[in-house]
């Protein structure tokens, strides 16, 4: 990944060098690997960079993809500016980390001020966000997975390296459905535990909130391999 970033950044530097006067050329020389690592790791900045202008220049010209075909790529890939490097990071992660017996899947909202069409605004949050969990990476899914709804696609994509390991998956209720539980159990060798949103059609009416339910009581429903639990922590809840 670093080699890719270094190559694309030096291509950008070469394209702007001619705009600088001769007495300022020392600021726009090509970057080496040591400088790249210092640029990306903020803790090394103060000890490595002698000139602040050089550091600011490197921040401006650092690139993560081929700038020459970026506009064409944006038509199909909204995250074109970092797509290649981000994909490599995602693919390398399973080889670098080992998860335990219980795995959590959730979406992540990253604060972002750029002007991209996938940016979203949330009234409850102070910033605009890139959605880095629900939608990202779906372009490379198999046709078999694309037939499912987005929440199921996300679960199947993130659990692919864990298939057959008999691990237990926990996820946000946005991802949770009876269908995803059955797919993971029957086809992927994984179990699943989480809350269902109350508007799911699979939940029997007896398990919905009811005035006659005793506070603290629980109802259980069973199929061959799925258990449904409804707990009443408060009245009408």
VOBAGU-447419 format. One record per residue: y, z negated, x of N, C-alpha, C in turn; residue number from 1. Coordinates in nm, 2 decimals, always signed. Atoms other than C-alpha are relative to their C-alpha. Example, Ala and Ser with C-alpha at 12.3 -4.5 7.8 and 13.67 -1.06 7.14 Angstrom:
BEGIN
[[-0.12; +0.00; +0.09]; [-0.45; -0.78; +1.23]; [+0.12; +0.00; +0.09]; 1]
[[-0.11; +0.00; -0.09]; [-0.11; -0.71; +1.37]; [+0.11; -0.08; -0.08]; 2]
END
This chain:
BEGIN
[[-0.12; +0.00; +0.08]; [+0.00; +0.00; +0.00]; [+0.13; +0.00; +0.09]; 1]
[[-0.11; +0.01; -0.09]; [+0.24; -0.09; +0.28]; [+0.03; +0.14; +0.07]; 2]
[[-0.02; -0.13; -0.07]; [+0.18; +0.25; +0.45]; [+0.06; +0.10; -0.10]; 3]
[[-0.06; -0.08; +0.10]; [+0.26; +0.42; +0.12]; [+0.15; -0.03; -0.01]; 4]
[[-0.14; +0.04; +0.02]; [+0.59; +0.23; +0.08]; [+0.08; +0.04; +0.13]; 5]
[[-0.07; -0.04; -0.12]; [+0.68; +0.29; +0.45]; [+0.03; +0.15; +0.00]; 6]
[[-0.01; -0.15; +0.00]; [+0.62; +0.66; +0.42]; [+0.11; +0.05; -0.10]; 7]
[[-0.09; -0.04; +0.10]; [+0.82; +0.70; +0.10]; [+0.14; -0.05; +0.03]; 8]
[[-0.14; +0.05; -0.03]; [+1.11; +0.48; +0.22]; [+0.06; +0.08; +0.12]; 9]
[[-0.05; -0.08; -0.11]; [+1.14; +0.68; +0.55]; [+0.04; +0.14; -0.05]; 10]
[[-0.04; -0.13; +0.05]; [+1.15; +1.00; +0.35]; [+0.13; -0.01; -0.07]; 11]
[[-0.13; +0.02; +0.06]; [+1.44; +0.86; +0.15]; [+0.11; -0.02; +0.10]; 12]
[[-0.10; +0.01; -0.11]; [+1.62; +0.75; +0.47]; [+0.03; +0.13; +0.06]; 13]
[[-0.03; -0.13; -0.06]; [+1.58; +1.09; +0.62]; [+0.09; +0.09; -0.09]; 14]
[[-0.08; -0.09; +0.10]; [+1.74; +1.25; +0.30]; [+0.14; -0.05; +0.00]; 15]
[[-0.14; +0.05; +0.01]; [+2.05; +1.03; +0.33]; [+0.07; -0.02; +0.13]; 16]
[[-0.05; +0.02; -0.14]; [+2.10; +1.01; +0.71]; [+0.13; +0.08; +0.02]; 17]
[[-0.11; -0.09; -0.02]; [+2.33; +1.31; +0.71]; [+0.13; -0.04; -0.06]; 18]
[[-0.12; +0.04; +0.07]; [+2.58; +1.14; +0.48]; [+0.08; -0.11; +0.08]; 19]
[[-0.06; +0.11; -0.08]; [+2.66; +0.87; +0.74]; [+0.06; +0.05; +0.12]; 20]
[[-0.07; -0.04; -0.12]; [+2.90; +0.90; +1.02]; [-0.07; -0.04; +0.12]; 21]
[[+0.08; +0.02; -0.12]; [+2.78; +0.90; +1.38]; [+0.01; -0.15; +0.04]; 22]
[[-0.02; +0.14; -0.04]; [+2.92; +0.55; +1.45]; [-0.08; -0.10; -0.09]; 23]
[[+0.07; +0.09; +0.09]; [+2.72; +0.41; +1.16]; [-0.15; +0.04; -0.01]; 24]
[[+0.14; -0.04; +0.00]; [+2.39; +0.59; +1.23]; [-0.10; -0.11; +0.04]; 25]
[[+0.09; +0.10; -0.05]; [+2.24; +0.28; +1.39]; [-0.05; -0.08; -0.13]; 26]
[[+0.04; +0.07; +0.12]; [+2.22; +0.13; +1.03]; [-0.10; +0.08; -0.08]; 27]
[[+0.08; -0.08; +0.08]; [+2.03; +0.42; +0.89]; [-0.12; +0.06; +0.07]; 28]
[[+0.12; -0.05; -0.07]; [+1.74; +0.47; +1.14]; [-0.12; -0.03; -0.09]; 29]
[[+0.12; +0.02; +0.08]; [+1.39; +0.49; +1.00]; [-0.06; -0.14; +0.02]; 30]
[[+0.06; +0.13; +0.00]; [+1.21; +0.17; +0.91]; [-0.14; +0.00; +0.07]; 31]
[[+0.14; +0.02; -0.05]; [+0.90; +0.04; +1.09]; [-0.07; -0.11; -0.08]; 32]
[[+0.08; +0.09; +0.09]; [+0.62; -0.18; +0.95]; [+0.05; -0.14; +0.01]; 33]
[[-0.05; +0.13; -0.01]; [+0.77; -0.50; +1.09]; [+0.12; -0.02; -0.09]; 34]
[[-0.12; +0.01; +0.08]; [+1.10; -0.43; +0.92]; [-0.03; +0.00; -0.15]; 35]
[[+0.04; -0.01; +0.14]; [+0.93; -0.34; +0.60]; [-0.05; -0.14; -0.05]; 36]
[[+0.05; +0.13; +0.04]; [+0.74; -0.67; +0.59]; [+0.11; -0.10; -0.02]; 37]
[[-0.11; +0.09; +0.01]; [+1.06; -0.86; +0.66]; [+0.09; +0.02; -0.12]; 38]
[[-0.08; -0.03; +0.12]; [+1.24; -0.68; +0.38]; [-0.07; -0.05; -0.13]; 39]
[[+0.08; +0.04; +0.12]; [+0.96; -0.76; +0.13]; [-0.02; -0.15; -0.01]; 40]
[[+0.02; +0.15; +0.00]; [+0.92; -1.12; +0.23]; [+0.13; -0.07; +0.03]; 41]
[[-0.14; +0.06; +0.00]; [+1.25; -1.30; +0.16]; [+0.01; -0.11; +0.11]; 42]
[[+0.00; +0.11; -0.10]; [+1.16; -1.59; +0.39]; [+0.03; +0.04; +0.14]; 43]
[[-0.02; -0.05; -0.14]; [+1.18; -1.37; +0.70]; [+0.14; +0.06; +0.02]; 44]
[[-0.13; -0.08; -0.01]; [+1.52; -1.22; +0.63]; [+0.09; -0.07; +0.09]; 45]
[[-0.10; +0.07; -0.08]; [+1.74; -1.48; +0.79]; [-0.04; +0.00; +0.15]; 46]
[[+0.04; +0.00; -0.14]; [+1.54; -1.49; +1.12]; [-0.02; +0.14; +0.06]; 47]
[[+0.03; -0.13; -0.06]; [+1.48; -1.12; +1.15]; [+0.12; +0.09; +0.01]; 48]
[[-0.11; -0.10; +0.01]; [+1.79; -0.93; +1.04]; [+0.12; -0.05; +0.07]; 49]
[[-0.12; +0.03; -0.07]; [+2.08; -0.94; +1.28]; [+0.12; +0.04; -0.08]; 50]
[[-0.11; -0.05; +0.08]; [+2.30; -0.73; +1.05]; [-0.03; +0.00; -0.15]; 51]
[[+0.02; +0.00; +0.15]; [+2.34; -0.79; +0.68]; [+0.00; +0.14; -0.06]; 52]
[[-0.01; -0.14; +0.05]; [+2.44; -0.43; +0.63]; [-0.13; +0.08; +0.00]; 53]
[[+0.13; -0.06; -0.01]; [+2.11; -0.31; +0.76]; [-0.10; -0.04; -0.11]; 54]
[[+0.09; +0.05; +0.10]; [+1.92; -0.53; +0.53]; [+0.03; +0.05; -0.14]; 55]
[[-0.04; -0.06; +0.13]; [+2.12; -0.42; +0.23]; [-0.03; +0.14; -0.02]; 56]
[[+0.04; -0.14; +0.00]; [+2.07; -0.06; +0.32]; [-0.15; +0.02; -0.03]; 57]
[[+0.15; -0.01; +0.02]; [+1.69; -0.11; +0.34]; [-0.04; -0.03; -0.15]; 58]
[[+0.03; +0.03; +0.15]; [+1.69; -0.27; -0.01]; [+0.03; +0.11; -0.09]; 59]
[[-0.04; -0.11; +0.09]; [+1.87; +0.03; -0.15]; [-0.10; +0.12; +0.01]; 60]
[[+0.08; -0.12; -0.02]; [+1.65; +0.29; +0.01]; [-0.15; -0.02; -0.01]; 61]
[[+0.14; +0.03; +0.01]; [+1.31; +0.12; -0.03]; [-0.06; +0.08; -0.12]; 62]
[[+0.06; -0.08; +0.11]; [+1.08; +0.35; -0.24]; [-0.15; -0.02; +0.00]; 63]
[[+0.14; +0.03; +0.02]; [+0.73; +0.31; -0.38]; [-0.08; +0.12; -0.04]; 64]
[[+0.07; -0.12; +0.03]; [+0.65; +0.67; -0.47]; [+0.08; +0.12; +0.05]; 65]
[[-0.06; -0.12; -0.05]; [+0.73; +1.03; -0.39]; [+0.12; +0.04; -0.09]; 66]
[[-0.12; -0.03; +0.07]; [+1.09; +1.08; -0.50]; [+0.02; +0.14; -0.05]; 67]
[[-0.01; -0.14; +0.03]; [+1.05; +1.46; -0.51]; [-0.06; +0.03; -0.14]; 68]
[[+0.06; -0.03; +0.13]; [+0.82; +1.46; -0.81]; [+0.01; -0.11; -0.11]; 69]
[[-0.01; +0.12; +0.09]; [+0.94; +1.14; -0.98]; [+0.04; +0.04; -0.14]; 70]
[[-0.05; -0.04; +0.13]; [+1.13; +1.32; -1.26]; [-0.12; +0.06; -0.09]; 71]
[[+0.11; -0.06; +0.07]; [+0.82; +1.52; -1.35]; [-0.10; -0.11; -0.05]; 72]
[[+0.10; +0.10; +0.03]; [+0.60; +1.21; -1.34]; [+0.05; -0.09; -0.12]; 73]
[[-0.05; +0.08; +0.10]; [+0.83; +1.02; -1.57]; [-0.03; +0.05; -0.14]; 74]
[[+0.04; -0.06; +0.13]; [+0.74; +1.26; -1.86]; [-0.13; -0.06; -0.05]; 75]
[[+0.13; +0.05; +0.04]; [+0.39; +1.12; -1.86]; [-0.02; -0.15; +0.03]; 76]
[[+0.02; +0.13; -0.04]; [+0.42; +0.79; -1.68]; [+0.14; -0.07; +0.01]; 77]
[[-0.13; +0.07; +0.01]; [+0.72; +0.56; -1.78]; [+0.03; -0.08; +0.13]; 78]
[[-0.02; +0.08; -0.12]; [+0.66; +0.34; -1.47]; [-0.02; +0.08; +0.13]; 79]
[[+0.03; -0.10; -0.11]; [+0.65; +0.64; -1.23]; [+0.05; -0.06; +0.13]; 80]
[[-0.06; +0.04; -0.13]; [+0.88; +0.47; -0.97]; [-0.09; -0.09; +0.08]; 81]
[[+0.09; +0.09; -0.08]; [+0.61; +0.21; -0.88]; [-0.14; +0.01; -0.04]; 82]
[[+0.14; -0.01; +0.06]; [+0.30; +0.34; -1.06]; [-0.11; +0.00; +0.10]; 83]
[[+0.11; -0.02; -0.10]; [+0.10; +0.44; -0.75]; [-0.03; -0.13; +0.07]; 84]
[[+0.02; +0.13; -0.07]; [+0.16; +0.11; -0.56]; [-0.05; -0.11; -0.09]; 85]
[[+0.05; +0.10; +0.09]; [+0.11; -0.10; -0.87]; [-0.15; +0.02; -0.04]; 86]
[[+0.14; -0.03; +0.03]; [-0.22; +0.07; -0.95]; [-0.09; -0.05; +0.12]; 87]
[[+0.08; +0.05; -0.12]; [-0.34; +0.00; -0.59]; [-0.01; -0.15; +0.00]; 88]
[[+0.00; +0.14; +0.01]; [-0.24; -0.36; -0.63]; [-0.11; -0.05; -0.10]; 89]
[[+0.09; +0.04; +0.10]; [-0.44; -0.39; -0.95]; [-0.14; +0.02; +0.04]; 90]
[[+0.14; -0.03; -0.04]; [-0.75; -0.22; -0.81]; [-0.05; -0.08; +0.12]; 91]
[[+0.04; +0.08; -0.11]; [-0.74; -0.42; -0.49]; [-0.03; -0.15; -0.03]; 92]
[[+0.00; +0.15; +0.04]; [-0.71; -0.76; -0.67]; [-0.15; -0.05; -0.02]; 93]
[[+0.14; +0.06; +0.02]; [-1.08; -0.79; -0.78]; [-0.08; -0.01; +0.14]; 94]
[[+0.07; +0.01; -0.13]; [-1.19; -0.74; -0.41]; [+0.06; -0.11; +0.08]; 95]
[[-0.06; +0.11; -0.08]; [-0.95; -1.01; -0.29]; [-0.01; -0.14; -0.07]; 96]
[[+0.00; +0.13; +0.07]; [-0.99; -1.28; -0.55]; [-0.13; -0.01; -0.08]; 97]
[[+0.12; +0.03; +0.08]; [-1.29; -1.44; -0.72]; [+0.04; -0.10; -0.11]; 98]
[[-0.03; +0.09; +0.11]; [-1.24; -1.60; -1.06]; [-0.11; -0.09; -0.03]; 99]
[[+0.10; +0.10; +0.04]; [-1.43; -1.90; -1.20]; [-0.08; +0.05; -0.12]; 100]
[[+0.08; -0.03; +0.12]; [-1.66; -1.92; -1.50]; [+0.08; +0.02; -0.12]; 101]
[[-0.08; -0.01; +0.12]; [-1.37; -1.94; -1.74]; [+0.13; +0.08; +0.04]; 102]
[[-0.11; -0.09; -0.03]; [-1.11; -1.66; -1.74]; [+0.10; +0.02; -0.11]; 103]
[[-0.10; -0.02; +0.10]; [-0.78; -1.63; -1.92]; [+0.07; +0.13; +0.02]; 104]
[[-0.08; -0.13; +0.01]; [-0.61; -1.30; -2.02]; [+0.12; -0.02; -0.08]; 105]
[[-0.13; +0.01; +0.08]; [-0.25; -1.29; -2.13]; [+0.09; +0.10; +0.05]; 106]
[[-0.10; -0.09; -0.03]; [+0.05; -1.07; -2.13]; [+0.11; -0.07; +0.09]; 107]
[[-0.11; +0.06; -0.09]; [+0.34; -1.12; -1.88]; [+0.13; +0.08; -0.02]; 108]
[[-0.13; -0.07; +0.02]; [+0.70; -1.04; -1.95]; [+0.09; -0.03; +0.12]; 109]
[[-0.07; +0.01; -0.12]; [+0.90; -0.97; -1.64]; [+0.15; +0.03; -0.02]; 110]
[[-0.14; -0.03; +0.02]; [+1.28; -1.00; -1.64]; [+0.05; +0.12; +0.07]; 111]
[[-0.03; -0.14; -0.06]; [+1.44; -0.66; -1.58]; [+0.13; +0.04; -0.05]; 112]
[[-0.13; -0.04; +0.05]; [+1.79; -0.52; -1.59]; [+0.02; +0.15; +0.02]; 113]
[[-0.01; -0.14; -0.02]; [+1.72; -0.15; -1.51]; [+0.00; +0.08; -0.13]; 114]
[[-0.01; -0.09; +0.12]; [+1.75; +0.14; -1.76]; [-0.13; +0.08; -0.01]; 115]
[[+0.12; -0.08; +0.03]; [+1.40; +0.24; -1.86]; [-0.04; -0.01; -0.14]; 116]
[[+0.03; -0.01; +0.15]; [+1.26; +0.34; -2.20]; [-0.10; -0.10; -0.04]; 117]
[[+0.10; +0.10; +0.04]; [+0.98; +0.08; -2.19]; [+0.06; -0.14; +0.00]; 118]
[[-0.06; +0.13; +0.00]; [+1.23; -0.20; -2.16]; [+0.01; -0.05; -0.15]; 119]
[[-0.01; +0.06; +0.13]; [+1.23; -0.44; -2.46]; [+0.09; -0.12; +0.00]; 120]
[[-0.08; +0.12; +0.02]; [+1.46; -0.70; -2.60]; [-0.06; -0.10; -0.09]; 121]
[[+0.05; +0.11; +0.08]; [+1.35; -1.03; -2.73]; [+0.11; -0.10; -0.03]; 122]
[[-0.11; +0.09; +0.03]; [+1.60; -1.24; -2.92]; [-0.02; -0.14; +0.05]; 123]
[[+0.03; +0.13; -0.04]; [+1.43; -1.56; -2.82]; [+0.01; -0.02; +0.16]; 124]
[[+0.00; +0.00; -0.14]; [+1.46; -1.47; -2.45]; [+0.14; +0.05; +0.05]; 125]
[[-0.13; -0.03; -0.05]; [+1.78; -1.44; -2.24]; [+0.01; +0.13; +0.07]; 126]
[[+0.00; -0.12; -0.08]; [+1.68; -1.12; -2.06]; [-0.07; +0.12; -0.07]; 127]
[[+0.09; -0.11; +0.03]; [+1.54; -0.77; -2.12]; [-0.13; -0.01; +0.08]; 128]
[[+0.12; +0.02; -0.06]; [+1.18; -0.74; -2.03]; [-0.08; +0.13; +0.01]; 129]
[[+0.11; -0.10; -0.01]; [+0.91; -0.51; -1.90]; [-0.12; -0.07; -0.04]; 130]
[[+0.13; +0.06; +0.04]; [+0.58; -0.57; -2.07]; [-0.10; +0.04; +0.10]; 131]
[[+0.09; -0.02; -0.11]; [+0.34; -0.61; -1.79]; [-0.15; -0.03; -0.03]; 132]
[[+0.14; +0.04; +0.03]; [+0.03; -0.71; -1.98]; [-0.06; +0.08; -0.11]; 133]
[[+0.07; -0.07; +0.11]; [-0.03; -0.53; -2.31]; [-0.01; +0.15; +0.02]; 134]
[[+0.00; -0.14; +0.00]; [+0.06; -0.17; -2.24]; [-0.03; +0.06; +0.14]; 135]
[[+0.00; -0.06; -0.13]; [+0.05; -0.12; -1.86]; [-0.15; +0.04; +0.03]; 136]
[[+0.13; -0.05; -0.05]; [-0.24; +0.08; -1.71]; [-0.09; +0.07; -0.10]; 137]
[[+0.08; -0.06; +0.11]; [-0.36; +0.24; -2.04]; [-0.02; +0.15; +0.02]; 138]
[[+0.01; -0.14; -0.02]; [-0.31; +0.59; -1.91]; [-0.13; +0.05; +0.06]; 139]
[[+0.12; -0.04; -0.07]; [-0.63; +0.59; -1.71]; [-0.13; -0.05; -0.07]; 140]
[[+0.11; +0.05; +0.07]; [-0.86; +0.45; -1.97]; [-0.10; +0.11; -0.04]; 141]
[[+0.10; -0.10; +0.05]; [-1.18; +0.63; -2.07]; [+0.02; +0.03; -0.15]; 142]
[[-0.02; -0.04; +0.14]; [-1.18; +0.81; -2.40]; [-0.07; -0.10; -0.10]; 143]
[[+0.08; +0.10; +0.08]; [-1.44; +0.56; -2.53]; [+0.08; -0.12; -0.03]; 144]
[[-0.09; +0.12; +0.02]; [-1.19; +0.27; -2.48]; [+0.12; +0.03; -0.08]; 145]
[[-0.12; -0.03; +0.06]; [-0.89; +0.46; -2.61]; [-0.01; +0.01; -0.15]; 146]
[[+0.02; +0.00; +0.14]; [-1.04; +0.47; -2.96]; [+0.03; -0.13; -0.07]; 147]
[[-0.02; +0.13; +0.05]; [-0.98; +0.10; -3.00]; [+0.16; -0.03; +0.00]; 148]
[[-0.14; +0.05; +0.00]; [-0.65; -0.08; -3.08]; [+0.05; -0.05; +0.13]; 149]
[[-0.05; +0.05; -0.13]; [-0.42; -0.18; -2.80]; [-0.05; -0.13; +0.05]; 150]
[[+0.05; +0.14; -0.05]; [-0.52; -0.55; -2.78]; [-0.14; +0.01; +0.05]; 151]
[[+0.14; -0.01; -0.05]; [-0.89; -0.45; -2.75]; [+0.00; +0.08; +0.13]; 152]
[[-0.01; -0.07; -0.12]; [-0.80; -0.19; -2.49]; [+0.03; -0.08; +0.12]; 153]
[[-0.05; +0.09; -0.11]; [-0.62; -0.45; -2.28]; [-0.11; -0.09; +0.04]; 154]
[[+0.11; +0.09; -0.03]; [-0.92; -0.69; -2.30]; [-0.11; +0.07; +0.08]; 155]
[[+0.10; -0.07; -0.07]; [-1.17; -0.43; -2.20]; [+0.04; +0.05; +0.14]; 156]
[[-0.05; -0.05; -0.13]; [-0.96; -0.30; -1.92]; [+0.00; -0.12; +0.10]; 157]
[[-0.01; +0.11; -0.10]; [-0.90; -0.65; -1.76]; [-0.14; -0.07; +0.02]; 158]
[[+0.13; +0.07; -0.02]; [-1.26; -0.77; -1.81]; [-0.10; +0.10; +0.07]; 159]
[[+0.09; -0.10; -0.06]; [-1.42; -0.45; -1.66]; [-0.07; -0.05; +0.12]; 160]
[[+0.07; +0.05; -0.12]; [-1.49; -0.61; -1.32]; [-0.10; -0.12; -0.02]; 161]
[[+0.08; +0.12; +0.03]; [-1.66; -0.91; -1.49]; [-0.12; +0.03; -0.08]; 162]
[[+0.11; -0.04; +0.09]; [-1.91; -0.72; -1.70]; [-0.14; -0.05; +0.05]; 163]
[[+0.13; +0.04; -0.04]; [-2.26; -0.88; -1.70]; [+0.00; -0.14; +0.07]; 164]
[[+0.00; +0.12; -0.08]; [-2.14; -1.20; -1.53]; [-0.01; -0.13; -0.09]; 165]
[[+0.01; +0.11; +0.10]; [-2.17; -1.42; -1.85]; [+0.11; -0.10; +0.01]; 166]
[[-0.12; +0.09; +0.00]; [-1.82; -1.56; -1.80]; [+0.06; -0.01; -0.14]; 167]
[[-0.06; +0.02; +0.13]; [-1.62; -1.70; -2.09]; [+0.15; +0.05; +0.01]; 168]
[[-0.14; -0.06; +0.01]; [-1.29; -1.52; -2.18]; [+0.08; -0.08; -0.10]; 169]
[[-0.10; +0.05; +0.09]; [-0.99; -1.69; -2.33]; [+0.13; +0.08; +0.00]; 170]
[[-0.11; -0.09; +0.00]; [-0.69; -1.49; -2.44]; [+0.10; -0.04; -0.11]; 171]
[[-0.10; +0.03; +0.10]; [-0.37; -1.51; -2.65]; [-0.05; +0.06; -0.13]; 172]
[[+0.05; -0.05; +0.13]; [-0.42; -1.46; -3.03]; [+0.04; +0.14; -0.03]; 173]
[[-0.03; -0.14; +0.02]; [-0.26; -1.12; -3.00]; [-0.12; +0.09; +0.03]; 174]
[[+0.12; -0.07; -0.04]; [-0.58; -1.00; -2.83]; [-0.12; -0.03; -0.09]; 175]
[[+0.12; +0.05; +0.06]; [-0.82; -1.19; -3.05]; [-0.04; +0.07; -0.13]; 176]
[[+0.06; -0.05; +0.12]; [-1.04; -1.03; -3.32]; [-0.15; -0.02; +0.00]; 177]
[[+0.15; +0.01; +0.01]; [-1.40; -1.05; -3.44]; [-0.06; +0.12; +0.08]; 178]
[[+0.05; -0.12; -0.06]; [-1.44; -0.69; -3.31]; [-0.01; -0.02; +0.15]; 179]
[[+0.00; +0.02; -0.15]; [-1.34; -0.78; -2.95]; [-0.11; -0.10; +0.04]; 180]
[[+0.11; +0.10; -0.03]; [-1.58; -1.08; -2.96]; [-0.14; +0.07; +0.00]; 181]
[[+0.13; -0.07; +0.01]; [-1.87; -0.86; -3.07]; [-0.02; +0.10; +0.12]; 182]
[[+0.01; -0.10; -0.11]; [-1.79; -0.59; -2.81]; [-0.04; -0.07; +0.13]; 183]
[[+0.02; +0.07; -0.13]; [-1.78; -0.84; -2.52]; [-0.14; -0.06; +0.00]; 184]
[[+0.13; +0.06; +0.01]; [-2.09; -1.02; -2.64]; [-0.12; +0.10; +0.01]; 185]
[[+0.11; -0.09; +0.01]; [-2.31; -0.72; -2.71]; [-0.01; +0.11; +0.11]; 186]
[[+0.00; -0.11; -0.09]; [-2.20; -0.46; -2.46]; [+0.04; -0.04; +0.15]; 187]
[[-0.05; +0.03; -0.13]; [-2.03; -0.65; -2.17]; [-0.06; -0.13; +0.06]; 188]
[[+0.06; +0.12; -0.05]; [-2.23; -0.97; -2.13]; [+0.10; -0.11; +0.03]; 189]
[[-0.10; +0.11; -0.01]; [-1.93; -1.20; -2.18]; [+0.02; -0.07; -0.13]; 190]
[[-0.03; +0.08; +0.12]; [-1.84; -1.47; -2.43]; [+0.15; -0.02; -0.01]; 191]
[[-0.15; +0.00; +0.03]; [-1.50; -1.53; -2.59]; [+0.03; -0.12; -0.09]; 192]
[[-0.04; +0.11; +0.08]; [-1.32; -1.83; -2.73]; [+0.15; +0.00; -0.01]; 193]
[[-0.15; +0.01; +0.02]; [-0.97; -1.84; -2.88]; [+0.03; -0.01; -0.15]; 194]
[[-0.04; +0.01; +0.14]; [-0.77; -1.87; -3.20]; [+0.02; +0.14; -0.06]; 195]
[[-0.02; -0.12; +0.08]; [-0.76; -1.60; -3.47]; [+0.13; -0.02; -0.08]; 196]
[[-0.12; +0.01; +0.09]; [-0.43; -1.53; -3.65]; [-0.05; +0.00; -0.14]; 197]
[[+0.05; +0.03; +0.14]; [-0.46; -1.64; -4.01]; [+0.00; +0.12; -0.09]; 198]
[[+0.00; -0.12; +0.08]; [-0.39; -1.29; -4.14]; [-0.11; +0.10; +0.02]; 199]
[[+0.12; -0.08; -0.02]; [-0.72; -1.15; -4.01]; [-0.09; +0.00; -0.12]; 200]
[[+0.08; -0.01; +0.12]; [-0.93; -1.01; -4.29]; [-0.14; -0.06; +0.01]; 201]
[[+0.14; +0.06; -0.01]; [-1.25; -1.15; -4.14]; [+0.00; -0.15; -0.03]; 202]
[[+0.00; +0.14; +0.03]; [-1.14; -1.51; -4.22]; [-0.02; -0.02; -0.15]; 203]
[[+0.03; +0.03; +0.14]; [-1.29; -1.63; -4.55]; [+0.12; -0.08; -0.06]; 204]
[[-0.11; +0.07; +0.06]; [-1.04; -1.77; -4.80]; [-0.02; -0.15; +0.00]; 205]
[[+0.03; +0.15; +0.00]; [-1.21; -2.11; -4.79]; [+0.05; -0.06; +0.14]; 206]
[[-0.05; +0.05; -0.13]; [-1.09; -2.14; -4.42]; [+0.15; +0.00; +0.01]; 207]
[[-0.15; +0.00; -0.01]; [-0.72; -2.08; -4.50]; [+0.05; -0.13; -0.04]; 208]
[[-0.07; +0.13; +0.03]; [-0.47; -2.36; -4.55]; [-0.02; -0.03; -0.15]; 209]
[[+0.03; +0.04; +0.14]; [-0.54; -2.55; -4.87]; [+0.05; -0.14; -0.02]; 210]
[[-0.06; +0.13; +0.03]; [-0.37; -2.85; -5.04]; [-0.11; -0.11; -0.01]; 211]
[[+0.11; +0.10; +0.02]; [-0.71; -3.01; -5.10]; [-0.07; -0.04; +0.12]; 212]
[[+0.06; +0.03; -0.13]; [-0.81; -3.01; -4.74]; [+0.04; -0.14; +0.05]; 213]
[[-0.03; +0.13; -0.06]; [-0.83; -3.36; -4.59]; [+0.06; +0.01; +0.14]; 214]
[[-0.06; -0.01; -0.14]; [-0.60; -3.41; -4.28]; [-0.11; -0.05; +0.10]; 215]
[[+0.10; +0.03; -0.11]; [-0.83; -3.41; -3.97]; [-0.13; +0.06; -0.03]; 216]
[[+0.14; -0.06; +0.03]; [-1.12; -3.23; -4.14]; [-0.02; +0.13; +0.07]; 217]
[[+0.04; -0.13; -0.06]; [-1.30; -2.93; -4.00]; [-0.10; +0.07; -0.08]; 218]
[[+0.10; -0.08; +0.06]; [-1.49; -2.64; -4.15]; [-0.06; +0.09; +0.10]; 219]
[[+0.07; -0.09; -0.09]; [-1.75; -2.44; -3.96]; [-0.06; +0.12; -0.08]; 220]
[[+0.07; -0.12; +0.05]; [-1.88; -2.09; -4.03]; [-0.08; +0.06; +0.11]; 221]
[[+0.09; -0.05; -0.10]; [-2.17; -1.93; -3.85]; [-0.05; +0.14; -0.04]; 222]
[[+0.09; -0.11; +0.01]; [-2.32; -1.59; -3.79]; [-0.11; -0.01; +0.10]; 223]
[[+0.10; +0.01; -0.10]; [-2.60; -1.51; -3.56]; [+0.05; -0.04; +0.14]; 224]
[[-0.05; +0.03; -0.13]; [-2.38; -1.53; -3.25]; [+0.15; -0.03; +0.01]; 225]
[[-0.14; +0.04; +0.00]; [-2.03; -1.62; -3.36]; [+0.02; -0.12; -0.09]; 226]
[[-0.03; +0.12; +0.07]; [-1.89; -1.95; -3.47]; [+0.15; +0.00; -0.03]; 227]
[[-0.13; +0.01; +0.04]; [-1.57; -1.99; -3.67]; [+0.04; -0.15; -0.04]; 228]
[[-0.05; +0.14; +0.02]; [-1.38; -2.33; -3.68]; [+0.14; +0.00; -0.06]; 229]
[[-0.13; +0.02; +0.07]; [-1.10; -2.42; -3.92]; [+0.03; -0.15; +0.00]; 230]
[[-0.03; +0.14; -0.01]; [-0.93; -2.75; -3.84]; [+0.14; -0.03; -0.07]; 231]
[[-0.12; +0.04; +0.07]; [-0.66; -2.92; -4.06]; [+0.07; -0.11; +0.07]; 232]
[[-0.07; +0.11; -0.07]; [-0.43; -3.11; -3.83]; [+0.11; -0.07; -0.08]; 233]
[[-0.09; +0.05; +0.09]; [-0.17; -3.15; -4.10]; [-0.02; +0.05; -0.14]; 234]
[[+0.01; -0.05; +0.14]; [-0.14; -3.10; -4.48]; [+0.06; +0.14; -0.01]; 235]
[[-0.04; -0.14; +0.02]; [-0.12; -2.73; -4.57]; [+0.01; +0.08; +0.13]; 236]
[[+0.00; -0.07; -0.13]; [-0.18; -2.63; -4.20]; [-0.15; +0.03; +0.03]; 237]
END
